[in-house]
Amino acid sequence: MSEPTSPPVDSGGRSSRHESRRVVRNLLALAAVIIGLDLLTKTLAVAFLDPQDPIEIIGDAVTLTLVRNSGAAFSMASGYTWVLTIVALCVVIGIIRYSNRLRSAWWIVGLGLVLGGAVGNLIDRIFRSPGPLRGHVVDFVSVGWWPVFNVADSAVVCGAILLVALSLLGFEYDGSRTGWAARRSSGGDGADDRPAAEDADA
């Protein structure tokens, strides 16, 4: 009677799970840095800035001006605070849920910026006055004619611009390349949607 054999070890599946966990850790680590910077700067702004007395950094062009914003990034959609809170929650849940599918380092950066910025402002929505889901976001950076903003706003906008640029150029979230990116990686002799090694290393 032969001895029972051990089941084969699924090294590929284990490697994939390890890669997914690493991607999620990197994404959350970047988001945590953005959240920390956002909370720190907002705390300092509330403690040291007078809404009636802006601090000039570069004349009137760049000032530190404390503003309580009930709208979205750059004071848009004011008056729809609870709607924006729900949207932000959906964005956060969506990014976290699908983050283990990412294999592109640049997509991790873009989504990490968006996630960190969304959570940063979401904390204000939940914990600041006038109440949960209706809290006003602290904005304090004023540049020329641009609406007053904060670190979280900047992270969301920069992350979104990066993600749009990656999509237009053909750098996909799973590390594959299409369109312009594929033609460039293959020397211009046709599309190649195979994952690029340097892009897949998140």
C-alpha positions in Angstrom: 0.0 0.0 0.0 1.5 3.3 -1.1 1.9 6.2 1.3 -0.5 9.1 0.8 1.1 12.1 -1.0 0.8 15.7 0.2 -1.3 18.0 -1.9 0.7 20.3 -4.2 1.6 23.7 -2.8 0.0 26.5 -4.8 3.0 28.7 -4.8 1.4 30.9 -7.6 -1.7 31.6 -5.5 0.4 32.3 -2.4 2.6 34.7 -4.4 -0.4 36.5 -5.8 -1.9 36.9 -2.3 1.4 38.2 -1.0 1.6 40.7 -3.9 -2.0 41.9 -3.2 -1.3 42.4 0.5 1.9 44.4 -0.4 -0.1 46.6 -2.8 -2.8 47.3 -0.2 -0.1 48.1 2.4 1.6 50.6 0.1 -1.7 52.2 -0.9 -2.7 52.6 2.8 0.7 53.8 3.8 0.6 56.7 1.2 -3.0 57.5 2.2 -2.0 57.6 5.9 0.8 60.1 5.1 -1.7 62.4 3.3 -4.2 62.1 6.1 -1.5 62.9 8.7 -0.3 66.0 6.9 -3.9 67.1 6.3 -4.8 66.7 10.0 -1.7 68.4 11.2 -2.0 71.4 8.9 -5.7 71.9 9.6 -5.0 71.7 13.4 -2.3 74.4 13.0 -4.6 76.5 10.8 -7.4 76.5 13.3 -5.1 77.2 16.2 -3.1 80.1 14.7 -5.1 81.7 11.8 -7.6 84.4 12.3 -10.4 84.3 9.6 -10.4 88.1 9.6 -6.6 88.5 9.4 -5.0 86.5 6.5 -1.2 85.9 6.7 0.6 87.0 3.5 3.1 84.6 2.1 3.8 86.2 -1.3 2.0 89.5 -1.1 -1.7 89.2 -1.9 -1.0 86.3 -4.4 -0.4 83.6 -1.8 -2.0 83.9 1.7 -3.0 81.7 4.6 -6.7 82.3 5.0 -8.9 80.3 7.4 -12.2 79.3 5.8 -14.9 76.8 6.8 -16.1 75.1 3.6 -19.4 73.2 3.4 -18.8 72.2 -0.2 -16.4 69.9 -2.0 -12.8 70.6 -3.1 -12.1 74.3 -3.7 -15.5 75.2 -2.2 -17.5 73.7 -5.0 -21.1 72.4 -4.4 -21.5 74.4 -1.1 -24.7 73.4 0.7 -24.6 69.7 -0.2 -22.5 68.6 2.7 -24.3 65.4 3.5 -24.4 64.3 -0.2 -20.6 65.0 -0.5 -20.1 62.9 2.7 -21.9 59.9 1.2 -20.0 60.3 -2.1 -16.7 60.5 -0.2 -17.6 57.3 1.7 -18.4 55.5 -1.5 -15.1 56.6 -3.0 -13.1 55.4 0.0 -14.9 52.0 0.1 -14.5 51.5 -3.7 -10.8 52.2 -3.6 -10.1 49.9 -0.7 -12.3 47.1 -2.1 -10.5 47.0 -5.5 -7.0 47.9 -4.3 -5.8 44.3 -4.3 -6.2 44.3 -8.1 -3.6 47.0 -8.6 -0.2 46.1 -10.1 0.9 49.5 -11.4 3.0 51.6 -9.0 1.7 54.8 -10.6 -1.9 53.8 -10.1 -1.1 53.0 -6.5 0.3 56.5 -6.1 -2.7 58.1 -7.8 -5.3 56.2 -5.8 -3.3 56.6 -2.6 -3.5 60.4 -3.1 -7.2 60.3 -3.8 -7.9 58.0 -0.9 -5.8 60.1 1.6 -7.5 63.3 0.5 -11.0 61.8 0.6 -10.5 60.5 4.1 -8.9 63.7 5.2 -11.9 65.8 4.3 -14.3 63.0 5.4 -12.9 63.3 8.9 -13.9 67.0 8.9 -17.4 66.1 7.6 -17.9 63.6 10.4 -16.3 65.3 13.4 -16.4 69.1 12.9 -19.3 71.4 13.4 -22.2 71.8 12.8 -22.5 68.0 13.2 -21.9 64.5 11.9 -22.1 64.2 8.1 -22.6 68.0 7.9 -19.3 69.2 9.2 -17.5 72.0 7.4 -14.0 71.3 6.0 -11.1 73.5 7.1 -9.5 75.3 4.1 -6.6 77.7 4.6 -4.4 78.1 1.4 -5.3 80.9 -0.9 -3.5 81.3 -4.3 -4.6 84.2 -6.4 -8.1 83.9 -7.8 -8.1 80.1 -7.0 -10.6 79.0 -4.3 -9.2 78.4 -0.9 -8.0 74.8 -0.4 -6.2 72.4 1.9 -3.8 69.5 1.7 -6.6 67.0 1.1 -8.0 69.0 -1.8 -4.5 69.1 -3.4 -4.0 65.4 -3.0 -7.4 64.5 -4.5 -6.9 66.8 -7.5 -3.3 65.7 -8.1 -4.2 62.0 -7.8 -7.2 62.4 -10.1 -5.0 64.2 -12.8 -2.4 61.4 -12.5 -5.1 58.7 -13.0 -6.6 60.5 -16.0 -3.2 60.9 -17.6 -2.3 57.2 -17.0 -5.6 56.1 -18.6 -5.2 58.4 -21.6 -1.6 57.3 -22.2 -2.5 53.6 -21.9 -0.9 52.7 -18.5 -3.5 50.3 -17.0 -4.1 49.6 -13.3 -3.0 46.0 -13.7 0.4 46.9 -15.1 -0.5 46.2 -18.7 0.0 48.8 -21.4 -2.2 49.8 -24.4 -2.3 52.5 -27.0 0.6 55.0 -26.8 2.3 53.3 -23.8 2.3 49.9 -25.6 3.7 51.4 -28.8 6.4 53.2 -26.9 7.4 50.0 -24.9 7.5 47.9 -28.1 9.4 50.4 -30.1 6.5 51.5 -32.2 5.8 48.2 -34.0 2.4 47.5 -32.6 0.3 47.3 -29.5 1.5 45.1 -26.6 -0.8 44.9 -23.6 1.5 42.6 -21.6 2.4 43.9 -18.1 5.6 45.9 -18.1 8.1 44.8 -15.5 9.0 48.2 -14.3 5.3 49.2 -14.0 4.2 46.1 -12.3 6.6 46.4 -9.4 4.5 48.3 -6.9 
